[in-house]
Amino acid sequence: MEQNTYEPRTIQVVSEELKASQAKYMSKVYGWMSLALVVTGLIAYLVAGSETLITAIIANKLLFYGLIIAEFGLVIWLSARITKMSTTTAIAAFMGYAVLNGLTLSLIFLIYTFSSIALTFFVTAGTFAVMSVYGYVTKTDLTKIGKIMMMLLVGIIIASLVNLFLKSPMIYWITTYVGVAVFVGLIAYDTQKIKNYFLELNGDESLMGRMAIMGALTLYLDFINLFLFLLRLFGGGRSND
C-alpha cells in the first residue's frame, strides 16, 4: 500500500474561465492515470502469460523485493522532486512505476481467476467513478474526512505488518473491510484536493503539467489499492476453476 500526499489550500472557484481551465487540468490527470492503469494491466497480463518471467519473479526473492523497493523509491522520488524535474522526466518516472507495478501485480493471475479479476476491476472502476465525481462536484470540504482516512490507513499498514507474524484471519478481514472504506473515502478526498491544488499553480503551464502527473499518481494509487482490497472480497481462487 502506497499513498502520496500533498496539502493544498481549499479555495472556492469563482471565474467560469478558471473553472474551464481547471476542468482541462483534471482531464489531464484522469488521462495520465488511465494510461498508467492500461500499462500496468497490460504488463501484468503479459508477464503472467510468460512462464519464464513469472517463474523468475516467484523464484528470485531478491528480484521480487527489489521491484517492491524500486516502486517505493520512485513514489518517494517523484513526490520530493516533482517541482524541480522536467515534465518529460515526471512522465517517464510515472510510466516506469506503472511498469514495475505491473510486474509485481502479475502474481495475482496465479492466485485468482481471470473472471474474478475482471469483475473486481469493473467494480473498482465503477466505485472510483462515483466517488471521484462526488469529490469533484461536492461543496463540502473533505479535509477532515481525508485526515481520518489517512490515520486509518496508517493503522491498516501497522496491523497488516503485525499480521505477517500473527496470521490472524480476523485481522485479515478487518483490515480488508476497513481498507475498502479508507480508499473509497480517499478517492473523493484526493479528487477534491487535486482539483483545488490547480488554483495554487497560478497559471504556470510547466508546473501544471508536472502536477497533473502527481495528481494522476495519487489517484492511480487509490485505484490500485481499492482494487487489491476488493479482490480479497470478490476474487475467486484458481482452484475454483
HELIX and SHEET records of a PDB file:
HELIX    1   1 GLU A   16  ALA A   48  1                                  33    
HELIX    2   2 GLU A   51  ALA A   59  1                                   9    
HELIX    3   3 LYS A   61  ARG A   81  1                                  21    
HELIX    4   4 THR A   87  LEU A  105  1                                  19    
HELIX    5   5 ILE A  108  ILE A  111  1                                   4    
HELIX    6   6 PHE A  114  VAL A  137  1                                  24    
HELIX    7   7 THR A  143  LEU A  166  1                                  24    
HELIX    8   8 PRO A  169  TYR A  197  1                                  29    
HELIX    9   9 PHE A  198  GLU A  200  5                                   3    
HELIX   10  10 GLU A  205  PHE A  234  1                                  30    
HELIX   11  11 ARG A  238  ASN A  240  5                                   3    
END                                                                             
